[in-house]
Amino acid sequence: MKQQEIQNLLTNIEGFDWDRGNVIKNYEKHEVHYLECEEIFFNEPLYITPDEKHSHKEKRFRALGQTKAGRLLTVIFTLRKNLIRVVSARNMSFKERRLYNEQK
């Protein structure tokens, strides 16, 4: 799936679908607030790839982006109807930061 195809999937997004368990898990495990997850989808650059390794039951995607404060995050998400449902979020790994910087 090409970047343009993925970006086209996001054109009809109306918001986020938050699961209370994921909100708590992401904060307790990685200290990522759910609002930080949302921020990366509105900041440039945003780099999204399919997460085929974890797409068994539904298609998942990996988003690499940054918050308003400049924090570099990796957000794994799926699309449900016209909503982004965040599965997990954490700081980017070294390899992901390098990939993200190459996309700038």
DSSP file (Angstrom, degrees, kcal/mol; ACC not computed):
  #  RESIDUE AA STRUCTURE BP1 BP2  ACC     N-H-->O    O-->H-N    N-H-->O    O-->H-N    TCO  KAPPA ALPHA  PHI   PSI    X-CA   Y-CA   Z-CA
    1    1 A M              0   0    0      0, 0.0     2,-0.1     0, 0.0     0, 0.0   0.000 360.0 360.0 360.0 127.5    0.0    0.0    0.0
    2    2 A K     >  -     0   0    0      1,-0.1     4,-2.2    47,-0.1     3,-0.2  -0.421 360.0-109.7 -84.6 159.3    1.5    3.3   -1.1
    3    3 A Q  H  > S+     0   0    0      1,-0.2     4,-2.9     2,-0.2     5,-0.2   0.882 119.1  53.3 -53.8 -41.8    1.6    6.5    1.0
    4    4 A Q  H  > S+     0   0    0      1,-0.2     4,-2.1     2,-0.2    -1,-0.2   0.898 107.8  50.1 -64.4 -39.8   -1.0    8.1   -1.2
    5    5 A E  H  > S+     0   0    0     -3,-0.2     4,-1.4     2,-0.2    -1,-0.2   0.907 112.6  47.4 -63.0 -41.7   -3.4    5.2   -0.8
    6    6 A I  H  X S+     0   0    0     -4,-2.2     4,-1.1     1,-0.2     3,-0.3   0.920 110.4  51.5 -66.6 -43.8   -3.0    5.4    2.9
    7    7 A Q  H  < S+     0   0    0     -4,-2.9     4,-0.5     1,-0.2     3,-0.4   0.874 106.0  56.3 -60.4 -36.7   -3.6    9.2    2.9
    8    8 A N  H >< S+     0   0    0     -4,-2.1     3,-1.0     1,-0.2     4,-0.4   0.862 100.9  57.7 -63.7 -35.0   -6.7    8.6    0.9
    9    9 A L  H >< S+     0   0    0     -4,-1.4     3,-0.6    -3,-0.3    -1,-0.2   0.833 105.5  51.8 -61.4 -31.1   -8.0    6.3    3.6
   10   10 A L  G >< S+     0   0    0     -4,-1.1     3,-1.4    -3,-0.4    -1,-0.2   0.550  84.6  87.1 -84.5  -7.7   -7.7    9.2    6.1
   11   11 A T  G <  S+     0   0    0     -3,-1.0    -1,-0.2    -4,-0.5    -2,-0.1   0.799  92.5  43.6 -65.8 -27.8   -9.6   11.8    4.1
   12   12 A N  G <  S+     0   0    0     -3,-0.6    -1,-0.3    -4,-0.4     2,-0.2   0.263  81.3 132.4-100.6  12.4  -13.0   10.7    5.5
   13   13 A I    <   -     0   0    0     -3,-1.4    70,-0.2     1,-0.1     3,-0.1  -0.446  31.6-176.9 -69.3 133.4  -11.9   10.4    9.1
   14   14 A E        -     0   0    0     68,-3.7     2,-0.3     1,-0.2    69,-0.2   0.492  55.7 -60.7-108.4  -8.6  -14.2   12.2   11.5
   15   15 A G  E     -a   83   0A   0     67,-0.8    69,-2.4     2,-0.0     2,-0.3  -0.992  66.2 -49.5 161.4-155.0  -12.4   11.7   14.8
   16   16 A F  E     -a   84   0A   0     -2,-0.3     2,-0.6    67,-0.2    69,-0.2  -0.890  25.6-148.8-122.8 147.8  -11.1    9.1   17.2
   17   17 A D        -     0   0    0     67,-2.7     2,-0.4    -2,-0.3    69,-0.4  -0.941  25.5-163.1-115.6 105.2  -12.6    6.0   18.8
   18   18 A W        -     0   0    0     -2,-0.6     2,-0.5    67,-0.1    67,-0.1  -0.772  13.2-154.7-100.2 132.3  -11.0    5.6   22.2
   19   19 A D    >>  -     0   0    0     -2,-0.4     4,-2.2    67,-0.3     3,-0.6  -0.905  17.8-139.1 -97.9 124.0  -11.0    2.5   24.3
   20   20 A R  H 3> S+     0   0    0     -2,-0.5     4,-2.2     1,-0.3     5,-0.2   0.856 102.5  55.7 -53.7 -38.4  -10.6    3.3   28.0
   21   21 A G  H 3> S+     0   0    0      1,-0.2     4,-2.6     2,-0.2    -1,-0.3   0.895 108.5  46.6 -62.0 -41.4   -8.3    0.4   28.5
   22   22 A N  H <> S+     0   0    0     -3,-0.6     4,-2.7     2,-0.2     5,-0.3   0.869 109.2  55.0 -69.8 -36.3   -6.0    1.5   25.7
   23   23 A V  H  X S+     0   0    0     -4,-2.2     4,-1.5     2,-0.2    -2,-0.2   0.948 114.2  40.3 -59.3 -48.5   -5.9    5.1   27.1
   24   24 A I  H  X S+     0   0    0     -4,-2.2     4,-3.0    -5,-0.2     5,-0.3   0.925 115.2  51.5 -67.1 -45.5   -4.8    3.8   30.5
   25   25 A K  H  X S+     0   0    0     -4,-2.6     4,-2.7     1,-0.2     5,-0.4   0.918 109.3  49.4 -59.7 -46.5   -2.4    1.2   29.1
   26   26 A N  H  X S+     0   0    0     -4,-2.7     4,-1.6     1,-0.2     6,-1.6   0.867 115.5  44.0 -64.2 -35.3   -0.6    3.7   26.8
   27   27 A Y  H  X S+     0   0    0     -4,-1.5     4,-1.6     4,-0.3    -2,-0.2   0.936 117.4  43.0 -75.3 -45.5   -0.1    6.1   29.6
   28   28 A E  H  < S+     0   0    0     -4,-3.0    -2,-0.2     1,-0.2    -3,-0.2   0.891 124.0  35.7 -67.5 -39.0    0.9    3.6   32.3
   29   29 A K  H  < S+     0   0    0     -4,-2.7    -3,-0.2    -5,-0.3    -1,-0.2   0.873 139.7   9.9 -83.8 -38.8    3.3    1.7   30.0
   30   30 A H  H  < S-     0   0    0     -4,-1.6    -3,-0.2    -5,-0.4    -2,-0.2   0.383  91.0-120.6-125.9   1.1    4.7    4.5   27.8
   31   31 A E     <  +     0   0    0     -4,-1.6     2,-0.6    -5,-0.3    -4,-0.3   0.876  61.8 147.0  55.6  40.4    3.6    7.7   29.4
   32   32 A V        -     0   0    0     -6,-1.6    -1,-0.2    57,-0.2     2,-0.2  -0.941  40.7-144.4-108.9 118.6    1.8    8.7   26.2
   33   33 A H    >>  -     0   0    0     -2,-0.6     4,-1.4     1,-0.1     3,-0.9  -0.539  20.7-120.8 -78.9 145.7   -1.4   10.8   26.8
   34   34 A Y  H 3> S+     0   0    0      1,-0.3     4,-1.7     2,-0.2     5,-0.1   0.824 112.4  58.6 -60.4 -30.7   -4.2   10.1   24.3
   35   35 A L  H 3> S+     0   0    0      1,-0.2     4,-2.0     2,-0.2    -1,-0.3   0.839 101.1  55.8 -67.9 -30.9   -4.2   13.7   23.2
   36   36 A E  H <> S+     0   0    0     -3,-0.9     4,-1.3     2,-0.2    -1,-0.2   0.899 104.6  54.0 -64.5 -39.3   -0.6   13.4   22.1
   37   37 A C  H  X S+     0   0    0     -4,-1.4     4,-0.5     1,-0.2     3,-0.4   0.929 109.4  47.3 -58.7 -45.4   -1.6   10.4   20.0
   38   38 A E  H >< S+     0   0    0     -4,-1.7     3,-1.3     1,-0.2     4,-0.4   0.887 103.3  63.8 -64.2 -39.0   -4.2   12.6   18.3
   39   39 A E  H >X S+     0   0    0     -4,-2.0     3,-2.0     1,-0.3     4,-0.6   0.854  91.8  62.5 -55.5 -39.1   -1.8   15.5   17.7
   40   40 A I  H >< S+     0   0    0     -4,-1.3     3,-0.7    -3,-0.4    26,-0.3   0.802  95.5  60.6 -63.6 -25.3    0.5   13.5   15.4
   41   41 A F  T << S+     0   0    0     -3,-1.3    -1,-0.3    -4,-0.5    -2,-0.2   0.621 108.5  44.4 -75.1 -10.6   -2.3   13.1   12.9
   42   42 A F  T <4 S+     0   0    0     -3,-2.0     2,-0.3    -4,-0.4    -1,-0.2   0.394 102.8  78.1-111.1  -0.4   -2.5   16.9   12.5
   43   43 A N  S << S-     0   0    0     -3,-0.7    23,-0.1    -4,-0.6    25,-0.0  -0.831  81.5 -91.6-112.5 149.8    1.2   17.7   12.3
   44   44 A E  S    S+     0   0    0     -2,-0.3     2,-0.1     1,-0.1    21,-0.1  -0.819  95.9  39.1-106.3 148.6    3.6   17.3    9.4
   45   45 A P        +     0   0    0      0, 0.0     2,-0.4     0, 0.0    21,-0.4   0.630  68.2 171.5 -79.6 155.8    5.3   15.2    8.5
   46   46 A L        -     0   0    0     19,-0.1     2,-0.5    -2,-0.1    19,-0.2  -0.995  11.2-167.2-126.7 122.4    3.2   12.2    9.2
   47   47 A Y  E     -B   64   0A   0     17,-2.5    17,-3.2    -2,-0.4     2,-0.4  -0.953   7.4-175.9-116.4 122.2    4.5    8.9    7.8
   48   48 A I  E     +B   63   0A   0     -2,-0.5    15,-0.2    15,-0.2   -42,-0.1  -0.959   5.9 172.4-124.2 134.7    2.0    5.9    7.7
   49   49 A T  E     -B   62   0A   0     13,-2.4    13,-3.2    -2,-0.4     2,-0.1  -0.944  40.0 -95.7-132.4 156.5    2.7    2.3    6.7
   50   50 A P  E     -B   61   0A   0      0, 0.0     2,-0.7     0, 0.0    11,-0.3  -0.450  25.6-142.4 -65.5 145.6    0.6   -0.8    6.9
   51   51 A D    >   +     0   0    0      9,-3.1     3,-1.2     1,-0.2     9,-0.3  -0.680  33.1 165.5-106.8  73.4    1.4   -3.0   10.0
   52   52 A E  G >   +     0   0    0     -2,-0.7     3,-1.1     1,-0.3    -1,-0.2   0.777  65.9  66.2 -65.7 -28.1    1.0   -6.2    8.2
   53   53 A K  G 3  S+     0   0    0      1,-0.2    -1,-0.3    -3,-0.2     3,-0.1   0.815 113.7  31.7 -62.2 -30.1    2.7   -8.2   11.0
   54   54 A H  G <  S+     0   0    0     -3,-1.2     3,-0.3     1,-0.1     4,-0.3   0.095  91.4 100.1-116.0  21.5   -0.3   -7.4   13.3
   55   55 A S    <   +     0   0    0     -3,-1.1    -1,-0.1     1,-0.2    -3,-0.1  -0.231  40.7 119.5-102.0  44.1   -3.1   -7.2   10.7
   56   56 A H  S    S+     0   0    0     -2,-0.2    -1,-0.2     1,-0.1     3,-0.1   0.954  86.6  20.1 -75.0 -49.6   -4.6  -10.7   11.3
   57   57 A K  S    S+     0   0    0      1,-0.3     2,-0.3    -3,-0.3    -2,-0.1   0.817 138.9   0.8 -90.7 -33.8   -8.1   -9.7   12.4
   58   58 A E  S    S-     0   0    0     -4,-0.3    -1,-0.3    20,-0.0     2,-0.2  -0.981  88.2 -85.0-150.6 156.6   -8.3   -6.2   11.0
   59   59 A K        -     0   0    0     -2,-0.3    20,-0.5    20,-0.1     2,-0.3  -0.442  46.6-168.2 -66.7 130.9   -5.9   -3.9    9.0
   60   60 A R  E     - C   0  78A   0     -9,-0.3    -9,-3.1    -2,-0.2     2,-0.3  -0.886   3.9-159.1-119.4 154.2   -3.6   -2.0   11.3
   61   61 A F  E     -BC  50  77A   0     16,-3.1    16,-2.4    -2,-0.3     2,-0.5  -0.912  12.3-137.9-130.2 155.6   -1.3    0.8   10.4
   62   62 A R  E     -BC  49  76A   0    -13,-3.2   -13,-2.4    -2,-0.3     2,-0.5  -0.973  19.2-164.4-115.2 122.9    1.8    2.4   12.0
   63   63 A A  E     -BC  48  75A   0     12,-2.9    12,-2.6    -2,-0.5     2,-0.5  -0.920   5.1-164.1-109.1 131.1    2.0    6.2   12.1
   64   64 A L  E     +BC  47  74A   0    -17,-3.2   -17,-2.5    -2,-0.5     2,-0.3  -0.968  35.8 125.6-111.0 122.5    5.2    8.0   12.8
   65   65 A G  E     - C   0  73A   0      8,-2.1     8,-2.9    -2,-0.5     2,-0.4  -0.929  47.8-108.0-160.9-178.1    4.7   11.6   13.7
   66   66 A Q  E     - C   0  72A   0    -21,-0.4     6,-0.2   -26,-0.3   -23,-0.1  -0.948  20.8-127.7-130.8 150.1    5.4   14.3   16.2
   67   67 A T    >   -     0   0    0      4,-2.1     3,-1.7    -2,-0.4   -31,-0.1  -0.248  40.8 -96.1 -80.8 174.0    3.4   16.2   18.8
   68   68 A K  T 3  S+     0   0    0      1,-0.3    -1,-0.1     2,-0.1   -32,-0.0   0.835 128.8  54.1 -59.1 -32.3    3.2   19.9   19.1
   69   69 A A  T 3  S-     0   0    0      2,-0.1    -1,-0.3     1,-0.0    -3,-0.0   0.481 123.6-106.6 -82.3  -2.6    5.9   19.7   21.7
   70   70 A G    <   +     0   0    0     -3,-1.7     2,-0.3     1,-0.3    -2,-0.1   0.548  65.4 153.5  91.1   8.2    8.1   17.8   19.3
   71   71 A R        -     0   0    0      1,-0.1    -4,-2.1    20,-0.0     2,-0.6  -0.574  41.4-134.3 -72.3 128.9    7.8   14.4   20.9
   72   72 A L  E     -C   66   0A   0     -2,-0.3    20,-1.8    -6,-0.2     2,-0.3  -0.766  31.7-177.5 -90.7 119.8    8.3   11.7   18.3
   73   73 A L  E     -CD  65  91A   0     -8,-2.9    -8,-2.1    -2,-0.6     2,-0.5  -0.872  28.1-148.8-122.1 149.4    5.7    8.9   18.6
   74   74 A T  E     -CD  64  90A   0     16,-3.0    16,-2.0    -2,-0.3     2,-0.5  -0.981  23.1-171.8-108.8 123.7    4.9    5.6   16.9
   75   75 A V  E     -CD  63  89A   0    -12,-2.6   -12,-2.9    -2,-0.5     2,-0.5  -0.974  11.7-156.8-122.4 122.4    1.1    5.0   17.0
   76   76 A I  E     +CD  62  88A   0     12,-2.7    11,-3.1    -2,-0.5    12,-1.6  -0.848  30.8 160.0 -94.9 129.8   -0.4    1.7   15.9
   77   77 A F  E     -CD  61  86A   0    -16,-2.4   -16,-3.1    -2,-0.5     2,-0.3  -0.939  30.5-150.6-146.9 165.8   -4.0    2.2   14.8
   78   78 A T  E     -CD  60  85A   0      7,-2.1     7,-2.9    -2,-0.3     2,-0.5  -0.879  25.1-117.9-130.4 165.3   -6.9    0.7   12.9
   79   79 A L  E     - D   0  84A   0    -20,-0.5     2,-0.5    -2,-0.3     5,-0.2  -0.927  24.4-176.5-109.4 128.0   -9.8    2.4   11.1
   80   80 A R  E >   - D   0  83A   0      3,-2.6     3,-1.7    -2,-0.5     2,-0.3  -0.956  66.3 -50.6-126.6 112.7  -13.3    1.7   12.2
   81   81 A K  T 3  S-     0   0    0     -2,-0.5   -68,-0.0     1,-0.2     0, 0.0  -0.480 122.9 -24.5  55.9-121.8  -15.9    3.3   10.0
   82   82 A N  T 3  S+     0   0    0     -2,-0.3   -68,-3.7    -3,-0.1   -67,-0.8  -0.074 120.8  95.2-107.9  33.3  -14.7    6.9    9.9
   83   83 A L  E <   -aD  15  80A   0     -3,-1.7    -3,-2.6   -70,-0.2     2,-0.6  -0.942  69.0-130.8-127.2 145.9  -12.8    6.8   13.1
   84   84 A I  E     -aD  16  79A   0    -69,-2.4   -67,-2.7    -2,-0.4     2,-0.6  -0.834  21.5-162.5 -90.1 125.6   -9.1    6.2   14.1
   85   85 A R  E     - D   0  78A   0     -7,-2.9    -7,-2.1    -2,-0.6     2,-0.3  -0.934  11.6-143.7-112.8 110.3   -8.9    3.7   16.9
   86   86 A V  E     + D   0  77A   0     -2,-0.6   -67,-0.3   -69,-0.4    -9,-0.3  -0.576  19.7 179.8 -76.5 128.9   -5.5    3.8   18.5
   87   87 A V  E     -     0   0A   0    -11,-3.1     2,-0.3     1,-0.4   -10,-0.2   0.844  66.9 -13.4 -93.2 -46.4   -4.2    0.4   19.6
   88   88 A S  E     - D   0  76A   0    -12,-1.6   -12,-2.7   -63,-0.0    -1,-0.4  -0.989  55.3-164.9-155.2 159.6   -0.9    1.5   21.1
   89   89 A A  E     + D   0  75A   0     -2,-0.3     2,-0.3   -14,-0.2   -14,-0.2  -0.994  18.7 148.3-149.0 142.5    1.5    4.4   21.3
   90   90 A R  E     - D   0  74A   0    -16,-2.0   -16,-3.0    -2,-0.3     2,-0.1  -0.959  51.7 -69.9-159.9 170.9    5.1    4.8   22.4
   91   91 A N  E     - D   0  73A   0     -2,-0.3   -18,-0.3   -18,-0.2     2,-0.0  -0.430  62.9 -97.6 -65.4 146.6    8.2    6.8   21.7
   92   92 A M        -     0   0    0    -20,-1.8    -1,-0.1   -27,-0.1   -20,-0.1  -0.358  36.2-122.7 -63.9 145.2    9.8    6.1   18.3
   93   93 A S     >  -     0   0    0      1,-0.1     4,-2.6    -3,-0.1     5,-0.2  -0.332  31.3-100.2 -76.2 169.3   12.7    3.6   18.3
   94   94 A F  H  > S+     0   0    0      1,-0.2     4,-2.2     2,-0.2     5,-0.2   0.928 125.9  49.6 -56.7 -46.3   16.1    4.7   16.9
   95   95 A K  H  > S+     0   0    0      1,-0.2     4,-2.2     2,-0.2    -1,-0.2   0.894 111.3  48.8 -61.8 -41.5   15.3    2.9   13.6
   96   96 A E  H  > S+     0   0    0      2,-0.2     4,-3.0     1,-0.2    -1,-0.2   0.886 109.1  52.8 -67.4 -38.7   11.9    4.5   13.4
   97   97 A R  H  X S+     0   0    0     -4,-2.6     4,-2.7     2,-0.2    -2,-0.2   0.913 109.3  49.5 -61.7 -41.9   13.4    8.0   14.1
   98   98 A R  H  X S+     0   0    0     -4,-2.2     4,-1.8     2,-0.2    -2,-0.2   0.939 113.1  46.3 -62.4 -46.9   15.9    7.4   11.3
   99   99 A L  H  X S+     0   0    0     -4,-2.2     4,-1.1     1,-0.2    -2,-0.2   0.918 112.9  50.5 -59.4 -45.4   13.1    6.4    8.9
  100  100 A Y  H >X S+     0   0    0     -4,-3.0     4,-0.7     1,-0.2     3,-0.6   0.914 109.9  49.4 -60.6 -44.7   10.9    9.3    9.9
  101  101 A N  H >< S+     0   0    0     -4,-2.7     3,-0.5     1,-0.2    -1,-0.2   0.824 106.2  57.1 -66.7 -30.8   13.8   11.8    9.4
  102  102 A E  H 3< S+     0   0    0     -4,-1.8    -1,-0.2     1,-0.2    -2,-0.2   0.787 103.6  54.8 -66.8 -27.2   14.4   10.3    5.9
  103  103 A Q  H <<        0   0    0     -4,-1.1    -1,-0.2    -3,-0.6    -2,-0.2   0.649 360.0 360.0 -81.8 -15.8   10.8   11.1    5.0
  104  104 A K    <<        0   0    0     -4,-0.7    -1,-0.2    -3,-0.5    -2,-0.1   0.507 360.0 360.0 -62.9 360.0   11.0   14.8    5.9
